[in-house]
Each structure stands twice: as C-alpha cells, then as structure tokens.
Amino acid sequence: MSHATDLLILNACLYDGTPTPPLQQDVAIRGDKIEAVGDLKGYTAQQVVDASGMALAPGFIDVHTHDDIELIRNPAMLSKLSQGITTVIVGNCGISASPVAVTDTVPDPLNLLGKADEFRFPTLSAYKEAFEQAQPALNAALLVGHTALRAQVMDRLDRAATEQEINTMRTMLVGALQQGAKGLSTGLAYQSAFHAPAEEIDALTAVLAEYDALYTTHLRTEFDGIIDALDEAFATGQKAKVPVVISHLKCAGKANWGRSAEVLDHLQSAQQHQHVGCDCYPYSASSSTLDLGQVTTDFEIFITWSDPHPAMAGQTLQAIADSWQCSLLEAAEKLQPAGAVYHGMDEQDVQRIVSFPGSMIGSDGLPCDPSPHPRLWGSFPRVLGHYARDKGLMPMELAVHKMTGLSAREFMLHGRGLVKPGFQADLVLFDPLKVKDNASFVQPKQAADGILKVWVNGQLSYENTQHPSLTGNRAGQFLQHTGKE
C-alpha cells in the first residue's frame, strides 16, 4: 500500500546534521516538516526529486550575522539562500536593530546595520511584526545588543553606565527576553562598549538564566590580550550561570599569529567546567568600521566605504595615504566614518579554528557594505569546498555538523539542524564535488557553485540548476526563544 506525501527526495547522500558519515537515504516532506527518512519505496508524492550523486543536508544556520534590518529591507536574502543558509542569528557583537529607537545619528558600530530612519523597532515585538510583514525567505532568531541598549540610555558611550542607566538597560533587556530574544550579545572591543566594566556586563547577564538565554561576546580584545579577554567572558558566564558563545574566534594582529593552538586549549579547559561555544568565519581577513586603534603597517587595510570621501572606497589605506601625502593614521582620521577590511590573520590559525570540532560557522557578513567582505556570499560553500573537500581539513560530515546540528544545539533552535522525522523541512541539496565559493575581494557579490536547491520550512526557495534563481517562495519564520527543551 502506497503512502502519499508532498515531496520525496530520493537516493540522496544524506548528511543528517550529526558528525557521523553519510548514508544513501530517501526523505519525505509533508507541509513544513520532515515526515520520514530511510528507504521509502512505498511512498508517492506530487513532487519527486532524484538526488542520486548529490548530498542532502539540513539547511545551514548562520550563527553570526548582521542581517537584522537586511531581512526587512531585502527579504529575498539571495546572499544567504545561495549558500544553503536557511536560518540566521541576528543581533551579534553588541549591535541589534531591536529593541532600538534612534532619533538622530547612529553611533559606530550600530551604523553597520543601517541608517537612523531604519531603526524603528523600540520593542522586540515591533521587530517581529515588521519581520512577519516583510516575509523574509529565511528564519531568524534575535540577540539583544549591549551597545544598542547603551546608545539609548547614555549621553556618551566612552564611560561606564551609572546604576540608574544599568537598571534601565536591564528593564529593556528583560522586555526583549519576555518577547522571545535568544540572549544578550556584547561587542567589548568597540569604543562604544570598551569602557563598560565587567560589573556592567554582569548586571545585565544576571537576568538571562531565568529565561534559559545565552551570552555571546565579541571579546574585549582579539589581539595580544586574548587570553585575559577569554577569561573575562568565561567569568561572565559562570557568574550568570548561562552558556557563553565566543564570537568569530581568531588571533588578530601580527604579534598574535601562531597562537591558535594555545587559544583553543584555553577554550577547551574552560569547557571542562562550563558551557562555552565559539563561531568562526573561513577567511584570514576581518571586516568592520575603520578603527583608528587597528591602523598599522603590519598588514593591508582595504577601505570599503567612507562617508566624507566616498571616491576613496575600493583602495588600500596605504594608497590613499600616499595620494594625500600623509600618514596612515591621518588618512584614516580623514576617512571616518568608514568601513575597512583588515588582512590581519594568519591562514594557519584560521585553518586550525575552522577545523576545530567545536567551532560553529558564521559569516559575519555586512550587507550594507557597498563592497562587502566575500564572507557575506561565500562562507558556507568555502568551508565545504575549499577547506573540507579540497584541503581535507575535516570530513564533510563534520563541516556540515558545524553549520547545522551543532549550531541548533548551541542556540537552542529546537526542531532544526537535523534531518529527522518531525523536524522542520529546512534542507539544502548540494553537489559535493562542485560546491565552491565564487565571492572574492574584487568581486564579492557572487553566488556559489554547487548549491542546487534550498527548502525553507518545506518550500523550495532557491535553485541553481543552470543559473542561480529565487523561486519567489519566502517561508521564513521568526524563531522565538523558548528556552531549553
């Protein structure tokens, strides 16, 4: 007797989101859920996909994004769907679009997300409502940014918050947690948060445990003092009794090159007695606003945008300084506010952190950047093609796990991240022999090869058979935090 379902994917090499080797399996989808996995000879469906020779995996989860406003501004989200990404975590590095109401100028680095008039979500509920009206193609879960809170209650950000200001921030944070935020993020390396002492962070993270929420942090420094910065993050998590995620773990700056083994050992030591995770992106260059504290001759700095001197975008800081006949620092001061790509990491460190079994993959892409870092379009295919297949740094099943099952577990995305009956039908079909990132620093807005079909909540949302194309289905859901299972 046959069993009718909506969609059958047959003969797939199934990477189920766990770190175990793949098996040839069939997958049945009914509505927005996975109905069955296995040898499904007795099943029939209106739609049948023969996936012979292809890999099927859970939709990729981009745990580190700045897509807060982009999901509403450009809900098709081609830069992410074309990588096989079906879910994004927004609100990282202390900067979030909600709960935020900005009246005049947007402080750095909040300006990475958008212009002042785009910050119109004073509550998380207001953001969720705008998300649902825009109907983005991706699922999203939201962190509340510490700097976003500071920007609304403080007259200036180059100091510690007062007790009254901390209490106001706590009230805003609790409101967002009650409305479904995943937790709190900090960006302590930025000047807008660097002056916040550990006590200010502890006072805010103290409210997280009640909601089973988590704490993510862009460390106070990723340069020479990284071990002390890690210890500060671990201590914050221990005091608050909440999980900690270290954002974009790296060894930044020439003096720090070669320290990744030491850094990972330190992280693993902490994991013996508390819950600590980390994410990373697969490139040896970072990207952010132009920070005077990072201006150096040790490595190349590439300018991606400049408000006062837009014509200078697309050149190195050194070339601009030479043309203006001034020092690097003077050129950087004249360009501000501006964006930059810093080629400040060692490739061996990147490879060690990317292949570390406990690191999740996140793009950290900046969609507002006119000349974005290629990680915005290329991160996930780069891990699969360049690092797993071509360099053999890890088996493909581990690479997939680090973008699916591991990420869903760390961020408590229940019912996602695995190909398993009853789970949401977020799926990506890719060619393991051809998957390849095409985005480069010269041409960053390039869709990947080898990502063939992407389903979000059971809806085919992207396919790339002859050329990359959106299907017009936008089935993303706002993922309210519901705590631990």
PECORWO-V640653 format. One record per pair of residues at least 24 apart in sequence whose ideal C-beta (glycine too) atoms are under 8 Angstrom apart, sorted by the first residue. I is the first residue (numbers start at 1). J is the second residue. D is the distance in Angstrom with one decimal. If there is no record, write none. Layout:
BEGIN
i: {I/I}
j: {J/J}
d: {D/D}
END
This chain:
BEGIN
i: {1/2/2/2/3/3/3/3/4/4/4/5/5/5/5/5/5/5/6/6/6/6/6/6/7/7/7/7/7/7/7/7/8/8/8/8/8/8/8/9/9/9/9/9/10/10/10/10/10/10/11/11/11/12/12/12/12/12/13/13/13/13/13/13/14/14/14/14/15/15/15/15/15/15/15/15/16/16/16/16/16/16/17/17/17/17/17/17/17/17/17/17/17/18/18/18/18/19/19/19/19/19/19/20/21/21/22/22/22/25/27/27/27/29/29/29/29/30/31/31/32/32/32/32/32/32/33/33/33/33/33/34/34/34/34/34/34/34/35/36/37/37/37/49/49/51/53/54/54/54/54/54/55/55/55/55/55/56/56/56/56/57/57/57/57/57/57/57/58/58/58/58/58/58/58/58/58/58/58/58/58/59/59/59/59/59/59/59/59/59/59/59/59/60/60/60/60/60/60/60/60/60/61/61/61/61/61/61/61/61/61/61/61/61/61/61/62/62/62/62/62/62/62/62/62/63/63/63/63/63/63/63/63/63/64/64/64/64/64/64/64/64/64/65/65/65/65/65/65/65/66/66/66/66/66/66/66/66/66/66/67/67/67/67/68/68/68/68/68/68/69/69/69/69/69/69/70/70/71/71/71/71/71/71/72/72/72/72/73/73/74/75/75/75/75/75/75/76/76/76/76/77/77/77/77/78/78/78/78/79/79/79/79/79/80/80/81/81/81/81/81/81/81/82/82/82/82/82/82/82/83/83/83/83/83/83/83/83/84/84/84/84/84/84/85/85/85/86/86/86/86/86/86/86/86/86/87/87/87/87/87/87/87/87/88/88/88/88/89/89/89/89/89/89/89/90/90/90/90/91/91/91/91/91/91/91/91/92/92/92/92/92/92/92/92/92/93/93/93/93/93/93/93/93/94/94/94/94/94/94/94/94/94/94/94/94/95/95/95/95/95/96/96/96/96/96/96/97/97/97/98/98/98/98/98/98/98/98/98/99/99/99/99/99/99/99/99/99/99/100/100/100/101/102/102/106/107/107/107/107/108/108/108/108/108/109/109/109/109/109/109/110/110/110/110/110/111/111/112/112/112/112/112/112/113/114/123/123/123/124/124/124/124/124/125/128/128/128/128/131/131/132/135/135/136/136/137/137/137/137/137/137/137/137/138/138/139/139/139/139/139/139/139/139/140/140/140/141/141/141/141/141/141/141/142/142/142/142/142/143/143/143/143/143/143/144/144/144/144/144/144/144/144/145/145/145/145/146/146/146/146/146/146/146/146/147/147/147/147/147/149/149/150/150/150/151/157/157/157/157/158/158/159/160/160/160/160/160/161/161/166/166/166/169/170/170/170/173/173/174/177/177/177/177/177/177/178/179/180/180/180/180/180/181/181/182/182/182/182/182/183/183/183/183/183/183/183/184/184/184/184/185/185/185/185/185/186/186/186/186/187/187/188/188/188/188/188/188/189/189/189/189/189/190/190/191/191/194/198/198/198/201/202/202/202/205/205/205/205/205/206/206/208/208/209/209/209/211/211/212/212/212/212/213/213/213/214/214/214/214/214/214/214/215/215/215/215/215/216/216/216/216/217/217/217/217/218/218/219/219/222/222/222/222/222/222/223/223/223/223/224/224/224/226/226/226/226/226/227/227/227/230/230/230/230/234/234/234/237/237/237/238/242/243/243/243/243/244/244/244/244/245/245/245/245/245/245/245/246/246/246/246/247/247/247/247/248/248/248/248/248/248/249/249/249/249/249/250/250/250/250/250/250/251/251/251/252/252/252/252/253/253/253/254/254/254/254/257/257/257/258/258/258/259/260/260/260/260/261/263/264/264/264/267/268/271/277/277/277/278/278/278/278/278/279/279/279/279/280/280/280/280/280/280/280/280/281/281/281/281/281/281/282/282/282/282/282/282/282/282/282/283/283/283/283/283/283/283/284/284/284/284/284/284/284/285/285/285/285/285/285/285/286/286/286/286/286/286/287/287/287/287/287/287/287/287/287/287/288/288/288/288/289/289/289/289/290/290/290/290/290/290/290/291/292/292/292/292/294/294/294/295/295/295/296/296/297/298/299/299/299/300/301/301/301/301/301/302/302/302/302/303/303/303/303/304/304/304/304/304/304/304/304/304/305/305/305/305/305/306/306/306/306/306/307/307/307/308/308/308/309/309/309/313/313/314/339/339/341/341/351/351/351/354/354/354/355/355/355/355/357/357/357/358/359/360/360/360/360/360/361/361/361/361/371/372/372/373/373/374/374/374/374/374/374/375/376/376/376/377/377/377/377/377/377/377/377/378/378/378/378/378/378/379/380/381/381/381/381/381/381/381/382/384/384/384/385/385/385/385/385/385/386/386/389/389/389/396/412/412/412/412/412/413/414/414/416/424/424/425/425/425/426/426/426/427/427/427/428/428/428/429/429}
j: {42/42/43/44/28/42/43/44/43/44/45/29/30/35/36/43/44/45/30/31/45/46/47/458/45/46/47/48/49/425/455/458/40/43/44/45/47/48/49/49/51/56/427/429/40/48/49/50/51/52/50/51/52/51/54/55/56/429/51/53/54/55/56/432/55/56/57/419/55/56/57/396/397/400/401/419/57/58/405/418/419/420/57/58/400/401/404/405/408/417/418/419/420/397/401/405/418/357/395/397/398/401/405/397/395/397/55/396/397/56/56/419/427/425/427/455/458/458/425/458/424/425/457/458/459/475/422/423/424/425/458/419/420/421/422/423/424/425/421/421/419/420/421/429/453/429/431/429/430/431/432/452/396/429/430/431/432/419/427/428/429/84/400/404/419/427/428/430/86/400/404/405/408/416/417/418/419/423/426/427/428/84/85/86/87/404/416/426/427/428/454/455/456/84/85/86/87/361/380/403/404/428/85/86/87/88/89/360/403/404/407/408/411/413/416/417/87/88/89/361/362/363/379/380/403/89/245/279/360/361/362/407/410/411/89/92/247/248/279/281/362/363/364/89/90/92/362/363/364/365/90/92/93/95/112/113/364/365/366/367/138/140/365/367/96/97/98/113/127/142/97/113/114/118/119/368/367/368/131/134/136/138/140/476/130/131/134/136/114/118/367/134/135/136/137/474/476/136/137/470/474/136/137/138/476/447/462/468/470/365/367/376/377/445/138/363/137/138/454/456/461/462/470/377/447/448/451/462/464/468/363/377/378/379/380/381/448/451/380/381/428/430/451/454/138/363/380/138/139/426/427/428/454/455/456/461/138/139/140/141/413/416/426/479/138/139/140/141/140/141/142/143/182/362/411/140/141/142/143/142/143/144/145/148/181/182/185/143/145/185/187/216/218/247/362/364/145/147/185/186/187/190/218/247/145/146/147/148/185/186/187/188/190/192/193/218/145/147/148/185/187/142/143/144/145/148/185/121/127/148/122/123/124/126/127/142/144/148/176/123/124/126/127/144/148/149/172/175/176/148/151/152/152/151/152/151/147/151/157/192/190/191/192/289/337/147/187/190/192/288/289/145/147/148/151/192/289/337/288/289/339/366/368/369/368/368/175/176/179/175/176/179/180/181/179/179/180/478/480/476/478/478/474/476/474/476/456/461/462/470/473/474/475/476/456/476/416/426/456/457/476/477/478/479/476/478/479/182/411/413/478/479/480/481/176/180/181/182/478/181/182/183/184/185/216/172/173/176/177/181/183/184/185/184/185/186/187/184/185/186/187/193/196/201/204/186/187/190/192/193/173/204/192/193/196/192/191/192/193/195/191/195/195/195/196/197/199/200/196/200/200/203/204/204/203/204/207/204/207/207/207/208/210/211/213/481/211/480/478/479/480/481/482/213/481/213/214/411/412/481/208/213/214/215/216/242/481/208/213/215/216/215/216/217/218/247/215/216/217/218/217/218/217/218/219/220/229/232/218/219/220/221/222/218/291/291/293/220/232/235/236/236/236/239/240/236/237/239/240/242/239/240/240/242/240/241/242/481/483/412/481/483/484/242/481/483/242/243/244/245/410/411/412/240/242/243/244/245/244/245/246/247/244/245/246/247/247/248/246/247/248/250/251/252/253/256/252/253/255/256/253/255/256/251/252/256/259/263/262/263/266/263/266/267/270/270/274/276/274/275/276/274/275/275/276/277/410/274/275/276/277/276/277/278/279/360/410/411/276/277/278/279/278/279/362/364/279/280/281/286/362/364/278/279/280/353/359/280/286/345/349/350/353/345/346/349/286/342/344/345/296/298/344/296/298/299/344/345/346/349/346/348/349/349/348/349/352/353/352/353/352/353/356/358/358/358/358/360/410/353/356/358/359/360/359/360/361/362/350/353/354/356/359/360/361/362/361/362/363/364/375/379/350/354/361/375/379/382/383/386/387/345/350/373/374/375/379/382/343/344/345/346/347/349/350/341/342/343/344/345/373/441/341/342/344/345/364/373/339/340/341/342/364/366/369/372/373/375/339/340/342/366/337/338/339/340/332/335/336/337/338/339/340/340/329/332/333/336/340/342/344/328/329/332/328/344/328/344/342/343/344/343/328/340/341/342/343/340/341/343/441/335/338/339/340/338/339/340/341/369/370/371/372/373/338/339/369/370/371/335/336/337/338/339/336/337/338/334/335/336/334/335/338/370/371/371/366/369/373/441/387/391/393/383/387/393/387/393/394/398/394/398/402/406/402/402/403/406/407/410/399/402/403/407/444/444/445/441/444/437/439/440/441/444/446/439/439/444/445/437/438/439/444/445/446/447/448/437/438/439/444/446/448/437/448/435/436/437/448/449/450/451/437/430/432/435/434/435/436/437/448/450/436/437/432/433/435/432/481/482/483/484/485/479/482/485/479/457/458/455/457/458/455/456/457/453/454/455/453/454/455/453/454}
d: {7.0/5.6/6.9/4.8/7.9/5.5/5.0/7.2/7.7/5.3/6.9/6.7/4.9/5.5/7.6/5.7/7.5/4.9/5.1/6.6/6.1/6.4/6.8/7.1/5.5/7.6/4.7/7.7/7.3/7.9/7.9/7.2/6.6/5.6/7.5/4.1/7.2/4.8/7.1/4.7/5.2/6.0/7.5/7.1/7.6/6.5/6.9/5.3/6.3/7.6/6.2/5.6/4.3/3.8/6.2/7.1/3.7/7.2/7.7/7.5/6.7/4.8/7.0/7.2/7.8/5.2/7.7/6.1/5.9/7.1/4.3/6.6/5.4/4.2/8.0/7.9/7.8/7.4/7.8/5.9/4.5/6.9/6.9/4.3/6.7/6.3/4.0/3.6/7.4/5.2/4.0/6.1/7.8/7.6/6.1/5.4/6.9/7.2/8.0/5.6/5.1/4.3/7.7/6.2/7.3/5.5/7.0/7.5/6.1/7.8/6.5/6.3/7.4/4.5/7.8/7.3/5.4/7.9/7.9/5.7/6.1/5.7/4.1/4.0/7.6/7.3/6.3/6.8/6.2/5.7/6.9/6.3/6.4/5.6/6.9/5.1/7.5/5.3/6.3/5.7/6.1/6.7/6.1/7.2/7.1/5.9/7.7/5.5/6.8/5.8/7.7/6.5/7.3/7.3/5.3/7.3/4.6/6.9/6.3/7.4/5.4/7.5/4.8/6.3/7.2/7.2/5.4/7.1/8.0/7.6/4.1/7.0/7.8/7.1/5.4/5.8/5.5/7.8/6.1/6.6/7.5/6.6/6.9/2.7/6.5/7.5/7.7/3.3/5.8/5.4/6.6/7.2/6.6/4.7/4.6/6.6/7.8/7.6/5.0/4.4/6.3/6.3/7.3/7.4/4.6/7.8/7.5/7.8/6.2/6.1/4.0/6.1/7.4/6.7/7.2/6.3/7.1/4.7/6.9/7.6/5.8/5.2/7.6/7.4/8.0/4.8/7.6/5.0/4.9/7.4/4.5/5.0/7.3/6.2/6.7/5.2/6.0/6.2/4.9/7.2/2.6/6.6/4.9/6.3/5.6/6.7/7.0/6.2/7.2/6.6/7.1/6.5/7.4/7.0/5.7/5.9/7.3/7.1/5.7/7.0/7.9/7.2/7.9/6.2/5.9/3.7/7.2/5.4/7.8/7.5/5.0/5.2/4.2/5.0/7.8/7.9/4.1/7.4/6.3/6.7/4.3/6.8/5.8/7.6/5.3/6.4/4.4/7.3/7.2/7.2/7.3/4.5/6.0/4.0/6.3/5.9/7.8/8.0/5.7/5.5/7.0/5.9/4.8/5.0/7.9/7.2/7.7/7.5/6.1/6.9/6.7/5.4/5.0/7.3/5.9/7.8/5.7/7.0/5.4/7.8/5.8/4.2/6.9/7.0/4.0/6.0/6.1/6.2/7.0/5.4/7.8/6.9/7.2/6.8/4.2/5.7/5.8/6.3/5.8/7.5/3.6/6.2/4.9/5.7/6.7/7.9/6.2/6.1/6.2/4.0/7.8/7.2/6.5/7.7/4.8/8.0/6.3/4.1/7.0/7.2/6.7/6.5/6.6/7.1/5.6/7.4/5.2/7.9/7.5/5.3/7.7/6.6/7.0/7.7/6.0/5.7/7.5/5.4/7.0/4.9/3.4/6.0/5.4/7.8/7.6/7.8/5.7/6.2/7.7/5.2/8.0/6.4/7.3/6.0/7.8/7.5/7.2/7.9/6.1/7.7/3.9/7.6/4.3/6.1/4.6/4.4/3.8/7.0/5.5/4.7/3.1/7.3/6.8/7.7/5.3/6.5/4.5/5.5/5.8/7.8/6.2/6.7/6.3/5.6/3.6/4.7/7.1/5.6/6.4/7.7/7.9/7.0/5.2/6.8/3.7/6.5/7.6/7.9/7.1/5.1/5.7/7.8/7.7/6.9/7.6/7.9/5.5/6.6/5.2/5.0/7.4/6.5/6.8/7.2/7.8/7.9/7.6/5.2/6.2/5.4/7.2/7.3/6.4/5.1/6.1/7.2/6.6/5.2/6.8/6.4/5.1/7.8/6.4/6.3/6.0/7.6/7.1/6.5/7.2/6.5/7.8/5.6/6.5/8.0/6.9/6.0/6.5/7.3/6.5/7.3/4.3/4.0/6.3/5.6/5.0/7.2/7.1/5.0/7.7/8.0/5.0/6.5/4.7/7.1/6.1/4.3/6.2/5.2/7.8/7.3/7.4/4.3/7.1/5.5/6.6/4.4/7.6/7.1/6.8/7.4/5.0/5.0/7.6/5.5/6.7/6.1/6.5/5.0/6.5/6.6/7.9/4.1/7.9/6.7/7.9/7.5/5.4/6.3/8.0/6.6/5.3/5.5/6.7/4.3/6.1/7.8/5.6/4.7/7.6/5.0/7.3/5.4/7.1/8.0/5.4/7.9/7.3/6.2/6.6/4.3/7.1/6.0/7.1/7.1/6.6/7.6/5.5/6.5/4.9/4.8/6.5/7.7/6.7/6.6/7.1/7.1/7.2/4.3/7.2/7.1/6.7/5.4/5.3/5.9/6.1/5.3/8.0/5.9/6.6/5.3/6.1/4.9/7.1/6.1/6.7/6.1/5.8/5.9/6.1/5.4/7.0/7.3/8.0/4.4/5.8/7.5/7.6/7.8/7.6/8.0/3.2/5.1/7.9/7.0/6.1/6.3/6.4/6.3/7.3/4.7/5.9/3.8/4.0/5.8/6.6/7.3/7.6/6.2/7.1/5.6/7.6/7.8/4.5/6.9/7.5/7.4/7.7/7.6/4.7/6.6/7.9/4.3/6.5/6.6/6.5/4.0/7.6/7.9/5.7/6.5/6.0/6.0/6.8/7.6/7.9/7.7/7.8/6.9/5.9/7.2/6.9/5.6/6.2/5.5/7.0/5.6/7.7/7.3/3.9/6.5/7.5/5.7/5.6/4.7/6.0/4.9/5.4/7.0/6.4/7.1/7.7/3.3/4.8/6.5/6.5/7.8/5.7/4.5/7.2/6.3/7.8/7.3/7.6/6.5/5.3/7.1/5.2/7.3/7.5/4.2/7.8/5.6/7.0/7.5/6.4/6.1/4.6/7.0/6.6/7.5/7.9/5.4/7.2/4.1/7.8/7.7/5.2/4.2/7.2/5.7/6.8/5.5/5.9/6.9/8.0/6.8/7.3/6.2/7.6/7.4/5.8/7.3/5.8/6.8/7.3/4.7/6.5/6.5/5.8/7.3/6.8/5.5/7.9/3.9/7.4/6.9/7.2/7.2/6.9/4.9/7.2/7.7/4.6/6.5/6.6/7.9/6.3/7.9/7.0/7.3/4.1/7.6/7.8/6.2/7.6/7.9/6.3/6.0/6.0/7.5/6.7/5.4/4.3/7.1/5.2/5.5/6.6/6.9/7.1/5.6/7.0/7.4/6.8/6.5/6.8/4.6/6.8/7.8/5.2/6.2/7.7/7.0/5.8/7.9/4.1/6.5/7.4/7.5/3.8/6.4/6.4/7.2/6.8/7.2/7.4/3.8/4.3/5.6/6.5/7.9/6.8/6.9/5.6/7.7/7.7/7.4/6.6/6.5/4.5/7.9/7.9/6.8/5.3/7.1/6.5/4.3/6.7/4.0/7.7/4.8/5.7/7.9/4.9/7.7/6.9/7.1/7.2/6.0/5.9/5.1/5.0/5.4/6.7/5.1/7.2/7.5/5.9/4.8/5.1/7.2/5.9/7.9/6.8/7.1/7.1/5.5/7.7/7.6/6.7/8.0/4.2/6.6/4.9/7.9/4.9/5.2/6.2/4.5/7.1/6.9/6.7/7.5/7.2/4.9/6.2/7.0/8.0/7.8/7.2/7.1/4.7/7.2/7.4/6.1/7.2/7.4/3.8/7.4/7.2/6.9/7.7/7.8/6.5/6.9/5.8/7.2/5.8/6.1/5.9/7.4/4.0/6.3/4.4/7.7/6.6/5.7/6.7/7.7/7.9/6.0/7.4/5.3/5.3/4.9/7.7/8.0/6.7/7.3/6.7/4.7/4.8/4.4/7.8/5.4/7.3/5.6/7.5/6.5/4.3/7.4/7.0/6.3/6.0/7.2/5.6/7.8/4.1/6.3/6.1/5.2/6.7/4.4/7.1/7.8/6.1/4.4/6.3/5.3/7.0/4.4/7.6/7.6/4.0/7.7/7.8/5.1/6.9/7.1/6.9/7.5/6.8/5.7/7.9/6.5/6.1/5.9/7.3/5.5/5.5/6.9/7.0/7.4/5.8/6.6/5.7/6.8/7.0/4.2/4.7/8.0/7.8/6.3/7.6/7.6/6.3/5.7/7.2/5.6/4.7/6.2/8.0/5.3/4.6/7.6/6.4/5.1/7.2/7.6/6.7/7.2/3.6/5.5/6.0/4.6/7.8/7.7/7.2/6.7/7.8/7.5/7.7/3.9/6.3/6.0/5.9/6.7/7.3/3.4/6.9/3.6/8.0/7.4/6.4/7.5/7.8/5.2/6.0/4.3/3.7/7.5/6.8/6.4/4.0/7.1/7.5/4.8/8.0/4.5/4.3/6.5/8.0/7.0/7.4/6.7/6.6/7.6/7.4/6.2/6.9/7.7/6.9/6.2/7.5/6.2/6.8/5.5/8.0/5.8/7.8/5.7/6.3/4.0/6.7/5.8/6.6/7.9/7.3/4.5/7.3/5.1/7.7/4.3/7.7}
END
